[in-house]
Amino acid sequence: MKTIIEPFKIKSVEPIRFTTREERTVYLQQAHYNPFLISAENVMIDLLTDSGTAAMSAKQWAGIMEGDESYAGARSFYRFEKIVKELTGLNYVIPTHQGRAAEKILFSIVGGKGKYIPNNTHFDTTRANVEFSGAEGYDFVTEEGKHPEVIAPFKGNMNIEALEKFILEKGKENIPVCLITVTNNSGGGQPVSMKNIRETKMLLKKYNIPLFLDACRFAENAYFIKLREEGYADKSPKEIAQEMFSYCDGVTMSAKKDAIVNMGGFIAMNNEELATQARNLLIITEGFPTYGGLAGRDLEAIAQGLEEVLDEHYLQYRLRSVEYLGNKLTEAGIPIILPPGGHAVYIDAKKLLPQIPPHQYPGQAVVADLYLIGGIRSVEIGSVMFGKYDAHGKLISPEMELVRLAIPRRVYTQSHIDYVIECAIEMYDNRKSLRGFSITYEAPQLRHFTAKFKPID
């Protein structure tokens, strides 16, 4: 059949509060033009993030009722641990309240001044935790991943040649770990091939550097491999995921993505000494090692979600839903990162708004207009999120200025997405009238969460 239907039935619904453009104008001004500061009840379609925004299944809610809330050694932990071990093949599994907590623990141990952490592309919290430790994060995405209009199957790949050059330049003793983010969120939700993961591991093994996966969207990456990489068409998503994990020495994961839950995460590894240090730090910051800042019911929901996310019908629907949005925007002339990613569509704001220079944040202009037009909340991924300043206070912009439309899992129907498409087309038609922004307040790290803006006249 040509029509791909949602592989679920809707059992519970939440009303959407409809607002007028006049109301949204006030809400946006009150939020200082930052979508993070808009009250969720004043958002009609929320595409800010796919993190923690999923609709959980009936079995996940049933698991919540069965959660064992014992402080130590809860039954729910052992179910969670068993499923993570079976999936990843890693011996030591440590729950955390979300992915950035796992990152904080890892980089507090291996990071520090004089250390360098390479990645295909760090996302915001990963880079922030690397830098908070005193280390420096570097990105080595493949060249084709830097060009939104280029169509290639695995634009999230690591540039292995550049990575080896970096290792030789900085010294392997100063690189305690290398990461690969699957899928590559900052690079447009683009997948990483199995061949690239394998070859990265071989290179790192040569220099005795551990490989960790940032596995937030491991299942989406596995399904892309099934669809696009030779030799994997007949393998199940679970088998592909297990092979991906077999090449790594450890994993950090926000379960709020591909475990389809609203809170949770973990760090897992094979190094017993590192695991002991991680557990000791966990006890100080998160809680006892068998709950790690989570309730037993959360661990049950994660365990169930890790099984459900590998269902092939779900993954087919998930990737096709994002592709549908991306194709419709492309047909309308709206420039996006091609091909569409696994969890989001990324509008190329630099190409869309050539009249707005990077230091006036073209992505923020798109974000503001989408909210005014239709109450759609999205997020800038460009000079606001990743911009830095040189010694003279001049903005150093990233290579791409993007706006991410992240699709929550199992939340919106096709008619919701059609509404988003209509609003995006209206924004595109208005593009020549859009203006940039200046920042009036920013925090020293992760400024996009709390920054305040004003329009440039």
Backbone torsions as a table, in degrees:
resi	resn	phi	psi	omega
1	MET	NA	143.7	178.9
2	LYS	-76.1	-32.7	-175.8
3	THR	-82.5	122.4	176.1
4	ILE	-97.9	116.5	-177.2
5	ILE	-96.2	159.6	173.7
6	GLU	-61.5	128.7	-177.0
7	PRO	-82.6	41.3	179.6
8	PHE	-159.9	163.2	171.9
9	LYS	-109.7	149.6	-178.7
10	ILE	-86.5	124.9	-174.4
11	LYS	-110.7	-23.4	179.7
12	SER	-144.1	143.4	-177.3
13	VAL	-129.6	157.6	177.8
14	GLU	-126.1	130.6	-177.3
15	PRO	-70.5	148.9	173.0
16	ILE	-98.7	132.0	176.6
17	ARG	-87.0	119.8	-179.5
18	PHE	-84.9	136.4	-179.4
19	THR	-125.2	161.8	176.7
20	THR	-96.4	163.3	177.3
21	ARG	-60.9	-38.4	179.0
22	GLU	-60.4	-43.2	177.8
23	GLU	-64.9	-42.2	-177.7
24	ARG	-66.8	-30.9	176.3
25	THR	-60.9	-42.6	178.9
26	VAL	-67.9	-45.5	-178.6
27	TYR	-60.7	-39.6	-178.6
28	LEU	-68.2	-40.6	177.4
29	GLN	-63.9	-42.9	179.8
30	GLN	-64.0	-28.3	179.0
31	ALA	-88.7	7.3	-179.5
32	HIS	55.8	35.6	175.2
33	TYR	62.4	23.3	176.5
34	ASN	-111.0	116.8	-176.6
35	PRO	-61.2	-26.6	178.1
36	PHE	-65.1	-22.1	-176.2
37	LEU	-97.9	5.3	175.6
38	ILE	-86.3	133.3	176.7
39	SER	-62.8	135.6	-175.7
40	ALA	-60.6	-30.2	-179.2
41	GLU	-68.4	-15.7	178.1
42	ASN	-98.4	13.5	177.6
43	VAL	-110.2	132.4	-178.8
44	MET	-90.4	-47.7	175.5
45	ILE	-125.2	116.1	-171.9
46	ASP	-101.5	102.5	179.0
47	LEU	-113.6	24.3	179.9
48	LEU	-60.1	-42.5	-177.7
49	THR	-159.4	157.0	170.8
50	ASP	-99.4	9.7	-175.9
51	SER	-90.0	112.2	176.8
52	GLY	76.0	10.5	-174.8
53	THR	-108.0	9.4	-175.1
54	ALA	-74.4	159.5	169.1
55	ALA	-92.4	120.9	-178.8
56	MET	-79.2	157.8	-176.7
57	SER	-85.0	168.7	177.0
58	ALA	-59.3	-38.6	179.8
59	LYS	-69.4	-33.3	175.9
60	GLN	-67.3	-42.0	177.7
61	TRP	-66.2	-35.0	175.4
62	ALA	-64.2	-39.3	177.4
63	GLY	-63.0	-35.3	177.6
64	ILE	-60.9	-39.1	178.5
65	MET	-68.0	-26.8	-178.6
66	GLU	-93.4	-0.3	-176.5
67	GLY	-56.7	134.2	178.3
68	ASP	-91.3	115.4	-175.4
69	GLU	-95.4	22.7	175.1
70	SER	-61.4	141.4	-176.9
71	TYR	-64.0	-42.5	-176.9
72	ALA	-127.9	138.1	174.5
73	GLY	67.9	32.6	-177.5
74	ALA	-65.2	145.0	177.6
75	ARG	-56.2	-37.4	-178.4
76	SER	-63.6	-34.7	177.3
77	PHE	-63.7	-43.1	-175.3
78	TYR	-69.0	-31.7	173.9
79	ARG	-67.0	-46.3	177.3
80	PHE	-57.6	-48.6	-178.4
81	GLU	-60.6	-42.6	-178.4
82	LYS	-61.6	-43.9	-177.4
83	ILE	-69.7	-40.9	178.2
84	VAL	-64.7	-42.8	179.1
85	LYS	-62.7	-43.1	-179.9
86	GLU	-63.2	-37.4	-177.9
87	LEU	-75.3	-46.7	-171.7
88	THR	-95.4	-23.3	-175.1
89	GLY	74.0	9.8	-178.7
90	LEU	-92.2	144.7	-169.8
91	ASN	-83.3	-32.4	-172.2
92	TYR	-116.6	115.9	-174.1
93	VAL	-117.5	123.5	-174.2
94	ILE	-127.6	112.8	-179.8
95	PRO	-73.2	148.0	174.5
96	THR	-137.0	166.3	-175.1
97	HIS	-74.3	-20.9	170.6
98	GLN	-168.5	179.3	-172.8
99	GLY	-62.5	-40.1	-176.7
100	ARG	-68.0	-23.2	174.2
101	ALA	-68.7	-39.1	175.7
102	ALA	-63.6	-41.2	178.4
103	GLU	-64.7	-41.7	-179.5
104	LYS	-60.9	-42.9	179.6
105	ILE	-65.2	-47.9	-177.1
106	LEU	-60.7	-49.5	-173.9
107	PHE	-79.3	-19.7	171.7
108	SER	-66.2	-29.1	-178.9
109	ILE	-87.5	-48.3	-172.3
110	VAL	-97.7	-14.5	-176.6
111	GLY	-83.2	-156.7	-179.6
112	GLY	120.0	164.6	-178.1
113	LYS	-59.0	136.6	-179.8
114	GLY	87.5	1.2	178.3
115	LYS	-103.6	151.9	-177.2
116	TYR	-130.2	132.6	-177.7
117	ILE	-118.7	105.5	175.7
118	PRO	-84.1	155.8	-179.1
119	ASN	-155.6	161.2	168.9
120	ASN	-64.1	-51.3	167.8
121	THR	-155.1	120.4	174.4
122	HIS	-68.8	139.3	168.3
123	PHE	-88.5	178.6	-168.1
124	ASP	-60.7	-51.1	-176.6
125	THR	-70.3	-32.5	178.1
126	THR	-62.7	-50.8	179.5
127	ARG	-60.9	-40.6	-179.1
128	ALA	-62.1	-41.4	179.5
129	ASN	-71.9	-34.0	173.4
130	VAL	-60.7	-50.5	-175.2
131	GLU	-71.3	-32.4	178.1
132	PHE	-63.2	-29.8	179.1
133	SER	-75.5	-14.6	-175.8
134	GLY	103.7	-10.3	178.8
135	ALA	-79.8	174.4	178.4
136	GLU	-121.8	136.1	178.9
137	GLY	-100.7	136.8	179.6
138	TYR	-128.9	143.9	-178.2
139	ASP	-108.7	138.4	-178.9
140	PHE	-135.6	52.4	177.9
141	VAL	-70.7	150.6	178.3
142	THR	-57.4	151.5	-174.4
143	GLU	-57.6	-40.7	-178.2
144	GLU	-65.6	-21.5	177.4
145	GLY	-73.6	-8.6	-180.0
146	LYS	-92.8	-1.1	-174.2
147	HIS	-123.5	104.6	-174.5
148	PRO	-54.6	-36.6	-172.7
149	GLU	-80.2	-13.8	-178.7
150	VAL	-75.8	129.9	178.0
151	ILE	-99.6	118.8	179.1
152	ALA	-149.0	152.1	-173.0
153	PRO	-71.3	-30.4	-174.1
154	PHE	-134.8	69.8	-177.8
155	LYS	-77.4	-3.8	176.6
156	GLY	-90.4	-0.3	-174.2
157	ASN	-58.9	153.1	171.3
158	MET	-76.4	137.3	171.9
159	ASN	-82.0	96.2	-170.9
160	ILE	-67.9	-37.8	179.1
161	GLU	-62.7	-44.6	178.8
162	ALA	-66.8	-35.3	178.7
163	LEU	-63.9	-44.2	179.7
164	GLU	-64.7	-40.1	177.1
165	LYS	-59.9	-39.7	179.1
166	PHE	-65.7	-42.5	179.1
167	ILE	-60.2	-44.8	-179.9
168	LEU	-66.7	-33.3	-178.9
169	GLU	-73.8	-44.1	-174.3
170	LYS	-90.3	-22.1	-178.0
171	GLY	92.8	126.0	-176.4
172	LYS	-60.1	-27.7	-179.8
173	GLU	-69.0	-16.7	-179.9
174	ASN	-100.0	4.9	179.3
175	ILE	-118.9	93.4	-173.1
176	PRO	-74.8	-21.6	-177.6
177	VAL	-162.7	151.0	172.7
178	CYS	-121.4	141.9	-179.8
179	LEU	-114.4	151.1	164.5
180	ILE	-126.1	125.9	179.6
181	THR	-95.1	120.8	-179.7
182	VAL	-122.8	125.5	-16.1
183	THR	-69.2	169.9	-175.8
184	ASN	-80.3	95.2	-172.0
185	ASN	-62.3	-55.3	-177.7
186	SER	-64.5	-21.5	179.1
187	GLY	-92.1	15.9	176.0
188	GLY	101.2	20.3	-178.5
189	GLY	66.9	28.0	-175.6
190	GLN	-84.2	142.6	-176.3
191	PRO	-79.3	164.7	176.0
192	VAL	-115.4	133.1	-177.6
193	SER	-75.2	156.8	175.8
194	MET	-64.0	-39.3	179.2
195	LYS	-58.9	-41.2	-179.2
196	ASN	-69.0	-40.0	176.9
197	ILE	-62.8	-43.9	-178.5
198	ARG	-63.9	-45.1	-177.9
199	GLU	-70.5	-33.2	174.4
200	THR	-63.5	-42.8	178.5
201	LYS	-61.8	-42.6	179.9
202	MET	-62.0	-41.3	178.1
203	LEU	-64.1	-47.0	-177.4
204	LEU	-65.8	-34.9	177.7
205	LYS	-62.5	-36.3	177.7
206	LYS	-58.6	-34.6	-178.5
207	TYR	-105.5	7.7	177.8
208	ASN	58.6	43.5	176.9
209	ILE	-110.6	125.6	-179.9
210	PRO	-67.0	148.0	175.2
211	LEU	-109.2	124.8	173.0
212	PHE	-112.8	142.4	171.2
213	LEU	-98.4	131.9	163.7
214	ASP	-86.0	100.4	-162.9
215	ALA	-102.2	28.1	-176.6
216	CYS	-51.9	-39.8	-174.9
217	ARG	-123.9	46.2	-175.8
218	PHE	-62.2	-36.9	-175.7
219	ALA	-70.7	-40.9	176.4
220	GLU	-62.0	-41.3	178.2
221	ASN	-62.9	-41.6	179.8
222	ALA	-61.8	-39.1	-178.6
223	TYR	-72.0	-34.7	173.4
224	PHE	-60.4	-41.5	177.7
225	ILE	-60.8	-43.1	178.6
226	LYS	-59.8	-40.6	-176.5
227	LEU	-77.8	-32.0	-165.9
228	ARG	-117.6	-17.7	-173.1
229	GLU	-106.3	132.6	-178.5
230	GLU	-60.5	135.4	176.7
231	GLY	95.9	-1.0	-175.6
232	TYR	-119.8	-0.3	-176.2
233	ALA	-60.3	-32.3	-176.5
234	ASP	-96.4	3.2	178.6
235	LYS	-93.0	151.1	178.3
236	SER	-79.2	155.6	175.7
237	PRO	-54.7	-36.2	179.4
238	LYS	-65.9	-44.2	179.0
239	GLU	-61.3	-40.5	179.4
240	ILE	-66.5	-43.9	178.6
241	ALA	-61.2	-42.2	179.7
242	GLN	-62.3	-38.1	176.8
243	GLU	-67.2	-41.6	176.4
244	MET	-54.0	-48.6	-177.5
245	PHE	-69.0	-24.2	-178.4
246	SER	-65.6	-20.4	-178.8
247	TYR	-90.5	-4.5	-175.5
248	CYS	-107.5	158.3	177.4
249	ASP	-97.0	-11.2	179.9
250	GLY	-171.2	169.7	-176.1
251	VAL	-143.1	138.6	160.7
252	THR	-114.6	143.5	-178.8
253	MET	-148.4	133.7	163.9
254	SER	-89.1	111.1	179.5
255	ALA	-69.6	-7.6	-179.3
256	LYS	-71.9	-5.6	175.7
257	LYS	-104.2	-92.9	-171.7
258	ASP	-83.6	12.8	164.4
259	ALA	-103.4	1.0	172.4
260	ILE	55.4	46.1	177.5
261	VAL	-126.9	170.4	-176.8
262	ASN	-92.3	-13.3	177.9
263	MET	-160.4	141.3	174.4
264	GLY	137.1	164.2	178.3
265	GLY	-176.6	-176.7	176.8
266	PHE	-164.6	163.9	168.6
267	ILE	-126.2	136.7	-179.3
268	ALA	-138.3	149.8	-176.1
269	MET	-163.7	172.1	176.8
270	ASN	-105.7	-15.2	-177.6
271	ASN	-79.5	111.4	-175.3
272	GLU	-64.9	-39.9	-179.3
273	GLU	-64.5	-43.9	178.3
274	LEU	-65.3	-39.1	178.9
275	ALA	-63.6	-39.3	178.4
276	THR	-63.4	-44.2	177.8
277	GLN	-63.1	-39.4	-179.5
278	ALA	-65.4	-42.2	179.0
279	ARG	-64.9	-39.5	179.3
280	ASN	-62.8	-40.9	177.9
281	LEU	-70.5	-36.7	178.0
282	LEU	-58.5	-42.4	-178.5
283	ILE	-61.7	-35.3	179.5
284	ILE	-72.6	-39.8	-168.8
285	THR	-105.2	-28.6	-171.6
286	GLU	-118.3	-43.1	-176.6
287	GLY	144.2	-172.0	-178.8
288	PHE	-62.9	146.1	-173.6
289	PRO	-58.6	-18.0	178.7
290	THR	-96.1	6.1	169.2
291	TYR	-135.2	-28.4	169.4
292	GLY	50.8	43.9	177.7
293	GLY	85.0	4.8	-179.7
294	LEU	-116.9	153.1	169.2
295	ALA	-78.4	157.2	177.8
296	GLY	-57.4	-35.1	179.6
297	ARG	-64.2	-32.9	176.8
298	ASP	-65.4	-41.6	179.7
299	LEU	-63.0	-38.3	176.6
300	GLU	-63.3	-43.4	-178.4
301	ALA	-65.4	-39.8	178.0
302	ILE	-63.3	-46.3	-179.3
303	ALA	-57.6	-45.3	179.2
304	GLN	-66.4	-41.4	-179.3
305	GLY	-63.5	-36.9	179.1
306	LEU	-65.2	-24.7	174.8
307	GLU	-81.6	-43.4	-176.3
308	GLU	-67.3	-34.6	-174.1
309	VAL	-66.6	-19.8	-178.3
310	LEU	-91.6	4.3	175.4
311	ASP	-67.8	127.7	-173.0
312	GLU	-66.7	-33.6	177.9
313	HIS	-65.5	-39.9	177.6
314	TYR	-63.4	-46.6	-176.5
315	LEU	-66.6	-36.8	176.5
316	GLN	-61.4	-46.6	178.2
317	TYR	-63.3	-42.2	-176.6
318	ARG	-61.9	-52.8	-177.5
319	LEU	-69.3	-35.3	179.9
320	ARG	-68.9	-33.7	178.9
321	SER	-62.8	-43.6	178.7
322	VAL	-68.4	-41.1	179.0
323	GLU	-61.1	-39.6	179.0
324	TYR	-58.6	-48.0	178.4
325	LEU	-62.0	-46.9	-178.8
326	GLY	-61.4	-42.6	-179.5
327	ASN	-64.9	-41.0	-179.6
328	LYS	-66.0	-39.2	177.8
329	LEU	-66.3	-41.0	178.9
330	THR	-62.9	-42.9	178.2
331	GLU	-60.1	-31.5	-179.8
332	ALA	-81.6	-5.1	179.5
333	GLY	95.1	3.5	-178.9
334	ILE	-80.1	121.4	-177.7
335	PRO	-73.8	130.4	178.0
336	ILE	-133.7	169.6	170.1
337	ILE	-71.0	125.5	-179.6
338	LEU	-108.7	146.3	-13.7
339	PRO	-71.7	167.4	179.4
340	PRO	-56.7	147.1	-178.1
341	GLY	-81.3	-165.5	-174.5
342	GLY	-90.0	-28.2	-175.5
343	HIS	-124.2	-7.2	-173.1
344	ALA	-160.5	159.1	169.3
345	VAL	-107.6	136.1	-176.1
346	TYR	-114.6	112.4	177.1
347	ILE	-77.1	134.3	178.2
348	ASP	-84.4	90.2	-175.3
349	ALA	-68.4	-29.5	179.4
350	LYS	-64.0	-42.2	178.6
351	LYS	-76.6	-36.0	-178.9
352	LEU	-66.7	-39.5	-174.0
353	LEU	-123.8	68.5	-177.8
354	PRO	-64.6	-16.5	-179.1
355	GLN	-78.3	-11.6	-179.4
356	ILE	-108.3	113.2	-179.5
357	PRO	-71.1	160.2	-177.9
358	PRO	-54.6	-35.3	-177.4
359	HIS	-74.0	-3.9	172.6
360	GLN	-109.9	11.2	166.9
361	TYR	58.0	71.1	-179.5
362	PRO	-59.9	-34.1	178.8
363	GLY	-62.3	-35.9	179.5
364	GLN	-67.8	-31.4	176.7
365	ALA	-65.3	-41.0	177.3
366	VAL	-65.2	-44.9	179.7
367	VAL	-57.1	-46.7	-178.0
368	ALA	-64.0	-42.2	-176.7
369	ASP	-70.2	-38.2	177.3
370	LEU	-61.0	-36.6	178.6
371	TYR	-70.3	-43.4	-179.7
372	LEU	-62.8	-41.4	-176.6
373	ILE	-68.7	-48.0	-170.9
374	GLY	-137.7	11.0	-178.6
375	GLY	70.2	24.6	-179.6
376	ILE	-91.5	126.4	178.0
377	ARG	-101.1	124.9	178.5
378	SER	-131.3	-171.4	-178.0
379	VAL	-142.3	140.3	174.4
380	GLU	-76.3	134.5	173.7
381	ILE	-129.2	84.3	-175.8
382	GLY	-164.9	-128.1	-174.5
383	SER	-72.1	-19.9	173.2
384	VAL	-74.0	-51.7	-174.7
385	MET	-72.8	-40.4	-171.1
386	PHE	-118.7	1.9	178.9
387	GLY	-67.7	144.8	176.9
388	LYS	-129.9	170.7	178.9
389	TYR	-115.8	143.8	174.9
390	ASP	-82.8	-174.3	-176.2
391	ALA	-63.7	-18.8	-179.0
392	HIS	-101.5	8.0	178.3
393	GLY	81.4	11.5	179.0
394	LYS	-85.9	137.8	-178.2
395	LEU	-66.8	131.6	170.9
396	ILE	-105.0	111.3	-174.2
397	SER	-90.5	150.8	172.3
398	PRO	-71.4	173.0	-175.8
399	GLU	-69.7	-28.9	-176.6
400	MET	-122.2	146.2	174.5
401	GLU	-114.5	106.2	-170.7
402	LEU	-122.3	159.8	168.9
403	VAL	-126.8	123.5	-176.9
404	ARG	-97.1	129.0	170.4
405	LEU	-106.6	92.7	-175.3
406	ALA	-89.4	129.8	-174.6
407	ILE	-95.8	113.5	175.7
408	PRO	-60.0	146.6	-176.9
409	ARG	-76.4	127.0	173.4
410	ARG	61.3	31.3	-175.8
411	VAL	-110.3	-49.4	-173.8
412	TYR	-106.3	148.4	178.1
413	THR	-95.8	178.0	-178.6
414	GLN	-62.6	-34.6	-179.8
415	SER	-65.9	-33.6	174.1
416	HIS	-62.4	-44.8	-179.2
417	ILE	-66.7	-37.0	176.1
418	ASP	-61.8	-36.6	176.3
419	TYR	-64.3	-42.4	177.6
420	VAL	-60.2	-42.0	180.0
421	ILE	-61.2	-45.1	178.5
422	GLU	-58.9	-44.5	-179.8
423	CYS	-65.0	-41.0	179.8
424	ALA	-64.2	-38.1	178.3
425	ILE	-66.2	-39.4	176.5
426	GLU	-63.5	-41.3	175.8
427	MET	-59.6	-42.5	179.4
428	TYR	-62.3	-41.2	178.7
429	ASP	-65.5	-26.8	-179.9
430	ASN	-90.3	0.8	-163.4
431	ARG	-56.5	-34.6	-176.6
432	LYS	-71.1	-17.7	-179.6
433	SER	-93.9	-6.8	-177.5
434	LEU	-72.9	147.7	-178.4
435	ARG	-126.4	163.0	-176.2
436	GLY	-84.1	-175.3	-177.5
437	PHE	-133.7	157.1	168.5
438	SER	-118.4	155.3	179.6
439	ILE	-93.3	129.5	177.7
440	THR	-102.5	-18.5	175.2
441	TYR	-150.9	140.2	174.4
442	GLU	-150.6	142.4	175.0
443	ALA	-80.7	158.3	-178.1
444	PRO	-66.3	-25.1	177.9
445	GLN	-135.8	150.2	-180.0
446	LEU	47.5	50.6	-171.5
447	ARG	-64.9	-25.6	-175.6
448	HIS	-62.8	-24.7	-179.2
449	PHE	-67.4	-36.6	-171.9
450	THR	-126.0	2.7	-177.3
451	ALA	-61.3	152.7	175.4
452	LYS	-119.0	142.5	-174.5
453	PHE	-126.7	162.8	167.4
454	LYS	-140.5	145.0	179.9
455	PRO	-67.0	148.4	176.3
456	ILE	-93.0	122.5	-178.2
457	ASP	-71.8	NA	NA
